[in-house]
Amino acid sequence: MNRTRLLPLFLAFFLMLGAMPALAQTPTLDAAKEAQSAEPNTDNSETEVPKHLASPRDTLSTFLESMNRVETDRTDEAAWERIYSTLEIPKSAGSARKEVAWQLLGVFNSLGKIDPQTMTPGVDEIKTDKLKNFEFFPDNPRPAAQKIIKPALSQLGEAPSSVIIHRVDSGAWKFAGESLDQIPQLYGWISERGVRYGLDIRQRSASAWIRSMVPGSLKGRFVLGMEAWQWLGLLGLAFICVCIDLTARVLISPVAKRLVNRYLGAPDDDLLKTTVRPMGFGLGAAAFLLLVNLLGLSGMALTVLVVAARVVLVVCITWAAWMMTDLLAAAFMRRASKTDSTFDDMIIPLLRKTVKLFIVAIGLIYVADSFDIELLPLLGSLGLAGLAISFAAQDMVKNLFGGLSIFMDRPFKVGERIVYKGYDGVIEEIGFRITRMRTLTGHLVTIPNGGITNDPIENIGRRPYIRRTINVTITYDTPAEKIQQAVQIIKDILEEPGIAEPIHGRIGADEFPPRVYFNDYNAASLNIFVIYWHFPPAYWEYMEHGEKFNQRLFEEYAKAEIEFAFPTQTLYLAGDPNRPLSVGLENLNPTEGSGG
């Protein structure tokens, strides 16, 4: 087999696994649910706070200045990083942070010109007033802020939410996650007022532009945190994903079949369909994650939808990789069945299980990441429970090392017949932890590998021959010359064509000719001992050979009028005229010392 031809398949397999991290990081907005500092400290004097986040004034100034930079250059990553640092949104939210930033800027631009110096407190003021939270909108106590806030409230009515800047555990000031969750609603409410200063963010935000094109009857009313147009958009997005799923399956199936047929041989159609199915689901989930930001969602609505889609995507990739492993293993097993070696028959199932275990482990890691679960602290918190688990897992570890010992020492192979603790059967599968044996009666026996390495095993499959011993019994009334004839008949039969060939083989340099002897007197017969060795050790060929020998022996003894003996007893009866039997009593002298 040309292994280089398999390279494209292996590359595709591992690229799909490698795509899981990138796709799993698709935007979500779990605002205010993830601490931004690993070492919380409420005493700001002991923590070095970045100057651009030292107060609400610095945070607002940093946000506005950086947004001005990305207005002219949307690829300015340094500016985006400074913007993200002002928002209490986890890094895993990805590009969703940009949508929130644009909508927050849209809120400010609809209010009017924002002056951080007069509208927010500085470092000295927060120290004097010991501030921990500052509400910028709508209840901003600063007169300069009220000049632009009051006209908006008088025109639009009560604001649906607020904009709050608060101090996080690290001491830095950021836009609070709770208020950022409500930014889409706030922007939808205040955007009806139009732009009073700066850029119309509809030129930068796709979701804002889409919302501006939606009829007014579908905006303004929220159900479960979403406007009517967003619900309709969600249904449309679901329909698009279903279409992508069906189309992908139709397009991928013939291509996959040609590739598998070319590189791996004729595939199992059912297995191929099962492998392609999760690929369509996965592409649909990926499309959902890429397009959901167009709906301008945030908060719990976005979190639920995105986390669900990310889990579906990870499960689909894991499922596809799992089935692809079965597809590759089935192809390699077909090739292995055509070789003389049985080592590949053992190693392929083991590699399949190992790869599947790795795939499931990677999948679980990314599912946990989708829920923002950190595994290392979780594992570290096990403590004594981990010690208890380690004691409980002793047998498992023992079996794992037993499996490695079997693969290194190779006391048996798949397909060989062994006898182990009274079980006689054929090895079907050798795994890391257990070995499966099918007994001659059809039962499946599961044997822990840890015990196999310590107990004796009789490997019948590796015997070089099958030895047969026979005790041919003839009757006691057989004359001496007939006894010699009986022995010679057996010797002649063992030299006949068709019978002689399998029993005149060689093992190394030692010949094993058949042996025939008149060797014993049994209780009811004369015994002729026969021994021969059948080569090769093929059991059913051995049985056919034995049947042929038995038939010839029966025929030749019948011709020579030699009778086979069987266990007999002779019973003589009193009064039988043919065999007279005298019965009487003997005079017994009483022993000395006995009474009477």
C-alpha positions in Angstrom: 0.0 0.0 0.0 1.3 3.5 -0.9 1.1 5.4 2.4 1.7 8.7 0.7 -1.7 8.5 -0.9 -3.3 8.5 2.5 -1.6 11.8 3.4 -4.5 14.0 2.2 -7.0 12.1 4.3 -4.9 12.3 7.4 -4.3 16.1 6.8 -8.1 16.6 6.4 -8.8 14.7 9.6 -6.3 16.6 11.8 -7.3 20.0 10.2 -10.8 19.3 11.2 -9.7 18.7 14.8 -7.5 21.8 14.6 -10.5 23.9 13.6 -12.3 23.1 16.8 -10.5 25.8 18.9 -11.1 28.6 16.4 -14.7 27.7 15.9 -15.3 27.1 19.5 -14.2 30.6 20.3 -17.1 32.1 18.2 -18.5 35.2 19.9 -20.6 35.1 23.0 -21.4 37.8 25.5 -21.2 36.4 29.1 -20.8 39.9 30.5 -20.1 40.4 34.2 -19.8 36.6 34.7 -16.0 36.3 34.4 -13.6 38.1 36.7 -11.0 40.1 34.8 -8.4 39.7 37.5 -6.9 36.5 38.9 -6.0 38.2 42.2 -8.9 40.3 43.5 -8.0 43.1 45.8 -10.3 45.8 47.0 -7.4 48.0 48.2 -6.4 50.0 45.1 -3.3 51.3 46.8 -1.8 47.8 46.7 -2.7 47.2 43.1 -1.1 48.9 40.1 -4.1 50.1 38.0 -3.5 51.0 34.3 -3.6 54.8 34.0 -6.1 54.7 31.1 -8.5 52.8 33.5 -7.8 54.7 36.7 -11.2 56.4 36.9 -14.5 56.7 35.1 -13.1 59.8 33.3 -10.0 57.9 32.1 -12.1 54.9 31.0 -14.5 57.0 29.0 -11.7 59.0 27.5 -9.9 55.8 26.5 -13.0 54.4 24.9 -13.9 57.5 22.9 -10.3 58.2 21.7 -9.8 54.6 20.6 -13.2 54.5 18.8 -12.1 57.6 16.9 -9.0 55.7 15.8 -10.9 52.7 14.6 -13.4 54.9 12.8 -10.6 55.8 10.4 -8.8 52.5 10.5 -11.0 49.5 11.4 -7.9 47.2 11.4 -6.1 49.0 14.2 -5.7 46.1 16.6 -4.0 48.1 19.2 -6.9 50.5 19.4 -9.4 47.6 19.6 -7.4 46.1 22.5 -7.7 49.4 24.4 -11.4 49.5 23.6 -11.8 45.9 24.9 -9.9 46.8 28.1 -12.7 49.3 28.9 -15.5 46.7 28.5 -16.3 44.1 31.2 -16.7 41.4 28.6 -14.8 38.1 28.6 -12.2 37.6 25.9 -14.1 34.5 24.7 -16.8 36.8 23.4 -14.6 37.5 20.4 -16.1 39.8 17.7 -19.3 40.3 19.7 -17.3 42.9 21.6 -17.0 45.0 18.5 -20.7 45.1 18.0 -21.2 46.1 21.6 -18.6 48.8 21.3 -20.2 50.3 18.1 -23.6 50.3 19.8 -22.3 52.0 22.9 -20.7 54.6 20.7 -24.1 54.9 18.9 -25.7 55.7 22.3 -23.2 58.4 23.0 -23.5 59.9 19.5 -27.3 60.0 19.8 -27.0 62.0 23.1 -24.6 64.6 21.7 -21.0 65.6 22.2 -19.5 63.7 25.2 -17.0 65.5 27.3 -15.3 63.1 29.8 -13.7 66.0 31.7 -17.0 67.6 32.8 -19.3 64.5 32.7 -17.3 62.0 34.7 -15.3 62.0 37.9 -11.5 61.8 37.9 -9.0 60.0 40.2 -9.1 62.6 42.9 -12.9 62.7 43.1 -13.3 58.9 43.3 -10.8 58.8 46.2 -12.6 61.6 48.0 -16.1 60.2 47.5 -14.9 56.6 47.7 -16.9 55.7 44.6 -17.3 52.2 43.4 -20.0 52.8 40.7 -20.8 55.7 38.5 -24.0 55.9 36.4 -23.3 57.9 33.3 -26.8 57.5 31.8 -29.5 58.4 32.6 -29.0 59.4 36.2 -25.8 61.3 35.8 -25.5 64.0 38.5 -23.2 66.2 36.5 -24.8 69.4 35.1 -22.8 69.1 31.8 -24.2 65.6 31.3 -27.8 66.6 32.1 -27.7 69.2 29.3 -27.6 66.4 26.7 -29.5 63.7 28.7 -32.6 65.6 29.5 -33.6 66.5 25.9 -33.3 62.8 25.0 -35.5 61.7 27.9 -38.1 64.4 27.2 -38.2 63.3 23.5 -38.2 59.5 24.0 -39.4 59.0 27.5 -38.0 56.7 30.2 -34.8 54.9 29.2 -35.0 51.1 29.1 -31.6 50.6 30.7 -28.5 52.5 32.0 -24.8 52.9 31.2 -22.7 52.2 34.3 -19.0 52.5 34.8 -17.8 50.5 37.9 -14.6 49.4 39.6 -13.7 45.7 39.1 -11.7 43.6 41.6 -8.4 44.6 40.0 -9.1 48.3 40.8 -9.6 49.3 37.1 -12.8 51.1 36.0 -14.8 49.5 33.2 -18.2 49.7 31.6 -20.2 47.2 33.8 -21.2 43.9 32.2 -24.8 44.2 33.4 -25.3 47.5 31.5 -23.5 46.2 28.4 -25.9 43.3 28.2 -28.7 45.8 27.7 -26.8 48.0 25.2 -28.7 46.7 22.1 -32.1 47.6 23.7 -30.7 51.0 24.8 -29.3 51.7 21.3 -32.6 50.6 19.7 -34.5 53.0 21.9 -32.2 56.1 21.5 -31.3 55.6 17.8 -34.9 56.8 17.0 -33.6 60.3 18.0 -31.0 60.2 15.3 -27.3 61.1 15.4 -26.6 64.3 17.2 -22.8 64.2 17.1 -20.1 62.2 15.4 -20.4 59.1 13.2 -23.6 57.3 12.3 -22.6 53.8 13.5 -24.9 52.2 10.9 -21.9 52.8 8.5 -19.8 50.5 10.8 -22.2 48.1 12.5 -24.0 45.5 10.3 -26.6 44.8 13.0 -27.3 48.5 13.4 -27.7 49.0 9.6 -30.0 46.0 9.4 -32.1 47.3 12.3 -32.4 50.7 10.5 -33.9 48.9 7.5 -36.5 47.1 9.6 -40.1 48.5 9.7 -40.9 50.4 12.9 -43.7 48.0 13.7 -41.1 45.2 14.3 -39.0 47.3 16.7 -39.4 48.7 20.2 -41.2 45.8 21.9 -39.0 43.2 23.6 -39.9 39.6 24.3 -37.3 37.6 26.3 -34.8 40.3 25.5 -35.4 40.3 21.8 -37.3 42.5 19.4 -39.8 41.1 16.9 -37.5 41.6 14.0 -34.8 39.7 15.8 -37.2 36.7 16.4 -38.0 36.7 12.7 -34.3 37.0 11.9 -33.6 34.0 14.2 -36.2 31.9 12.3 -34.6 32.9 9.0 -31.2 32.1 10.3 -32.4 28.6 11.4 -33.9 28.0 7.9 -30.5 29.1 6.3 -28.6 26.6 8.6 -31.0 23.8 7.7 -30.5 24.5 4.0 -26.7 24.6 4.5 -26.9 21.2 6.3 -28.9 19.5 3.5 -26.9 21.1 0.7 -23.6 20.2 2.4 -24.6 16.5 2.8 -25.7 16.3 -0.9 -22.4 17.8 -2.0 -20.0 16.1 0.4 -21.4 12.6 0.1 -20.3 11.9 -3.6 -17.0 13.6 -3.1 -16.3 11.7 0.1 -17.3 8.4 -1.6 -14.8 9.0 -4.5 -12.0 10.0 -2.1 -12.5 7.0 0.1 -12.9 4.6 -2.8 -9.7 6.0 -4.3 -7.5 5.9 -1.3 -9.1 3.3 1.0 -11.1 1.0 -1.3 -14.8 0.4 -1.5 -16.4 2.0 1.6 -19.3 0.7 3.6 -22.2 3.0 2.4 -24.0 3.1 5.8 -20.7 4.0 7.6 -20.0 6.7 5.0 -23.4 8.2 5.4 -23.0 8.3 9.1 -19.7 10.0 8.7 -21.0 12.7 6.4 -24.1 13.5 8.4 -22.4 15.3 11.3 -20.4 17.3 8.8 -23.6 18.9 7.5 -24.8 19.6 11.0 -21.4 21.1 11.9 -21.4 23.5 8.9 -24.9 24.6 9.8 -23.8 25.3 13.4 -20.7 27.2 12.1 -22.9 29.3 9.8 -25.2 30.1 12.7 -22.2 31.3 14.8 -20.9 33.5 12.0 -24.3 35.1 11.2 -25.9 35.5 14.6 -24.1 38.8 15.3 -26.1 40.3 12.4 -29.1 40.2 14.8 -27.5 42.6 17.3 -28.2 40.3 20.3 -26.5 40.5 23.6 -26.9 39.4 27.2 -28.7 36.2 28.1 -30.3 35.8 24.6 -26.9 35.8 22.8 -25.3 33.7 25.5 -27.9 30.9 25.3 -27.9 30.8 21.5 -24.2 31.0 21.0 -23.3 28.5 23.8 -25.9 26.0 22.3 -24.5 26.5 18.8 -20.9 26.1 20.0 -21.8 22.9 21.8 -23.6 21.5 18.7 -20.5 22.4 16.6 -18.1 20.7 19.0 -20.3 17.6 19.2 -20.6 17.5 15.4 -16.8 17.7 14.9 -16.3 15.1 17.6 -18.9 12.9 16.0 -17.4 13.3 12.5 -13.9 12.5 13.8 -15.2 9.5 15.7 -16.9 8.1 12.5 -13.9 8.9 10.3 -11.8 6.9 12.7 -14.2 3.9 12.2 -14.0 4.5 8.4 -10.2 4.5 8.4 -10.0 1.5 10.7 -12.5 -0.5 8.6 -10.4 0.2 5.5 -7.1 -0.8 7.2 -8.7 -3.9 8.6 -9.7 -5.0 5.1 -6.1 -4.6 4.0 -4.8 -6.3 7.1 -7.0 -9.3 6.5 -5.1 -9.9 3.2 -1.8 -10.1 4.9 -0.2 -13.2 6.6 0.7 -11.3 9.8 -1.8 -11.0 12.6 0.0 -8.2 14.4 -1.8 -5.5 12.3 -5.1 -7.3 13.2 -4.3 -6.6 16.8 -2.8 -3.1 16.5 -5.5 -1.5 14.3 -8.4 -2.0 16.8 -6.1 -0.7 19.6 -5.2 2.4 17.6 -8.8 3.0 16.8 -9.8 3.0 20.5 -6.8 5.2 21.4 -7.7 7.8 18.7 -11.4 7.7 19.8 -10.4 8.3 23.4 -8.3 11.3 22.3 -11.1 12.6 20.2 -13.6 12.4 23.1 -11.1 14.0 25.5 -10.6 17.0 23.1 -14.4 17.3 22.6 -15.0 17.4 26.3 -12.4 20.1 26.7 -14.0 22.3 24.1 -17.5 21.6 25.5 -16.3 22.8 28.9 -14.7 25.8 27.2 -18.1 26.6 25.7 -19.5 26.9 29.2 -16.5 28.9 30.4 -15.5 26.0 32.7 -11.8 26.0 33.7 -10.7 22.4 33.9 -7.3 22.9 35.7 -8.8 24.5 38.9 -11.5 21.9 38.8 -9.0 19.0 38.7 -6.8 20.7 41.3 -9.8 21.0 43.7 -10.3 17.2 43.8 -7.7 16.9 46.6 -8.2 13.8 48.7 -10.9 12.7 46.3 -8.2 12.3 43.6 -6.2 10.2 46.0 -9.2 7.9 46.6 -9.8 7.7 42.9 -6.2 6.7 42.4 -6.6 3.8 44.9 -9.8 2.7 43.2 -8.1 2.8 39.8 -5.3 0.4 40.8 -6.9 -2.5 38.9 -7.4 -0.3 35.9 -3.8 0.7 35.8 -2.7 -2.9 36.4 -4.8 -3.9 33.4 -3.4 -1.2 31.2 0.2 -2.3 32.0 -1.0 -5.9 31.4 -2.2 -4.8 27.9 1.2 -3.2 27.2 2.9 -6.4 28.3 0.7 -8.5 26.0 1.7 -6.3 23.0 5.4 -6.5 23.9 5.7 -10.2 24.8 2.9 -11.4 22.5 1.9 -14.6 24.3 -0.9 -14.9 21.8 -2.4 -13.0 18.8 -5.8 -12.3 17.4 -7.2 -15.4 15.9 -5.2 -17.9 18.0 -6.8 -20.5 20.1 -5.8 -20.6 23.8 -6.8 -22.3 27.0 -7.0 -19.9 30.0 -8.4 -20.9 33.4 -10.6 -23.6 31.9 -11.8 -21.4 29.0 -11.0 -22.8 25.6 -11.5 -20.4 22.7 -10.2 -18.1 20.0 -8.9 -14.6 20.7 -11.2 -12.0 19.1 -9.7 -8.7 20.3 -6.9 -7.4 22.4 -7.4 -4.0 24.1 -5.5 -1.9 26.5 -7.5 -3.1 29.5 -9.3 -6.3 28.5 -9.0 -9.2 26.0 -12.0 -10.8 24.5 -12.1 -14.5 23.7 -14.8 -16.5 21.9 -15.2 -20.0 23.4 -15.7 -23.0 21.2 -19.3 -23.1 22.6 -19.9 -19.6 21.2 -19.8 -17.6 24.5 -17.8 -14.4 24.7 -15.3 -14.3 27.6 -13.9 -11.0 28.8 -10.5 -11.3 30.5 -8.7 -8.5 32.4 -5.2 -8.1 31.0 -3.7 -7.8 34.5 -4.6 -11.4 35.2 -3.3 -12.8 31.9 0.2 -11.6 32.5 0.4 -13.5 35.8 -1.4 -16.7 35.0 -0.3 -19.6 32.8 -1.7 -19.7 29.3 -1.9 -22.7 27.0 -1.5 -21.4 23.4 -3.0 -24.1 21.3 -2.8 -21.9 18.2 1.0 -22.1 18.2 1.4 -25.8 18.5 3.6 -27.2 15.7 1.5 -30.4 15.3 -1.5 -32.3 16.7 -0.6 -35.5 18.5 -3.0 -38.4 18.4 -2.8 -41.4 20.7 -5.0 -44.4 20.2 -5.5 -47.6 22.2 -6.8 -50.3 19.8 -8.2 -53.2 21.9 -8.7 -56.7 20.5 -10.1 -59.8 22.3 -8.1 -62.1 24.5 -8.9 -65.1 22.4 -6.9 -63.6 19.4 -4.1 -66.0 18.4 -0.5 -64.7 18.5 -0.2 -64.6 14.7 -3.3 -62.5 14.5 -1.9 -60.1 17.1 1.1 -59.6 14.9 -1.2 -59.2 11.9 -3.3 -56.6 13.8 -0.1 -54.5 14.5 1.1 -54.8 10.9 -2.3 -53.8 9.5 -2.1 -50.5 11.5 1.4 -49.9 10.3 0.4 -50.5 6.6 -2.6 -48.2 6.9 -0.3 -45.4 8.3 1.9 -45.7 5.2 -1.0 -45.5 2.6 -1.1 -42.5 0.3 -3.5 -39.9 1.6 -2.8 -41.0 5.2 0.9 -41.1 5.3 1.7 -37.5 4.1 0.3 -35.4 7.0 2.0 -37.7 9.6 5.5 -37.8 8.2 6.4 -34.1 8.6 9.4 -32.6 10.3 9.8 -30.3 13.3 13.2 -28.7 13.0 15.6 -31.5 12.3 13.7 -34.2 14.2 11.4 -36.6 12.4 8.2 -37.8 14.0 7.3 -41.2 12.4 4.2 -43.0 13.6 4.7 -45.6 16.4 2.7 -48.8 16.8 3.2 -51.4 19.6 1.4 -54.3 21.3 2.1 -52.8 24.7 -0.3 -54.0 27.4 -2.8 -56.6 28.7 -6.0 -54.9 29.8 -8.6 -56.4 32.1 -10.7 -57.5 29.2 -8.6 -56.9 26.1 -5.2 -56.9 24.5 -3.9 -53.4 23.9 -2.2 -52.0 20.7 -0.8 -48.5 21.3 -0.7 -46.1 18.3 0.7 -42.6 18.3 1.3 -40.2 15.4 1.8 -36.5 14.8 -0.4 -34.6 12.3 1.2 -31.7 10.4 0.2 -28.9 10.0 -1.8 -28.3 13.2 -5.0 -27.6 11.3 -7.8 -29.1 13.5 -10.4 -29.9 10.9 -7.8 -31.4 8.6 -6.7 -33.5 11.6 -10.3 -34.7 12.2 -10.7 -35.7 8.5 -7.4 -37.6 8.6 -8.5 -39.4 11.8 -11.8 -40.3 10.2 -10.1 -41.8 7.2 -7.7 -43.8 9.4 -10.5 -45.1 11.5 -12.5 -46.2 8.5 -9.6 -48.0 7.0 -8.8 -49.8 10.3 -12.3 -51.0 10.6 -12.3 -52.3 7.0 -9.0 -54.2 7.3 -9.8 -55.7 10.7 -13.1 -57.0 9.3 -11.3 -58.6 6.4 -8.7 -60.2 8.7 -11.5 -61.4 11.1 -9.8 -59.6 14.0 -12.4 -58.7 16.6 -12.3 -55.4 18.6 -12.7 -56.0 22.3 -15.1 -54.3 24.6 -15.4 -54.5 28.4 -17.0 -57.9 29.2 -17.8 -60.1 32.2 -18.6 -63.8 32.3 -21.2 -65.0 34.7 -21.5 -68.7 35.6 -24.8 -69.9 36.9 -25.4 -73.0 39.1 -27.4 -75.7 37.3 -26.2 -74.7 33.8 -25.7 -78.1 32.0 -23.2 -76.5 29.6 -21.1 -75.1 32.4 -21.5 -77.3 35.6 -20.8 -75.4 38.8 -20.4 -77.3 42.1 -21.4 -75.4 45.2 -20.5 -76.6 48.8 -19.4 -75.5 52.2 -15.9 -75.8 53.6 -15.3 -76.9 57.1 -13.9 -73.9 58.8 -12.0 -74.3 62.1 -12.9 -71.6 64.6 -9.9 -69.4 65.4 -8.3 -69.6 68.7 -9.7 -67.6 71.5 -13.1 -67.1 69.8 -16.2 -68.0 71.7 -18.5 -70.9 71.3 
